[in-house]
Amino acid sequence: MQFDSFSDFIAMGGYGFYVWLSFGTCALILLGILVSSLNDTKRIMASVQQQADREARIQQAKQEQQL
């Protein structure tokens, strides 16, 4: 589909409001998924680090008990 001008492109033959609303909604949803995924990754990595630190402290305590 070809448009004569940029304003015709934005208007999308009278359906521009719905077309751009759907694009905007999709973009917001994808952005929300991205932010949520980044937060989950950060939380999981912190949890893994805490577990590794806990295991290191337990191992150190076992070594100190053997001495």
Secondary structure, DSSP 8 states (H G I E B T S, - for coil): ---SSHHHHHHGGGTHHHHHHHHHHHHHHHHHHHHHHHHHHHHHHHHHHHHHHHHHHHHHHHHHHH-
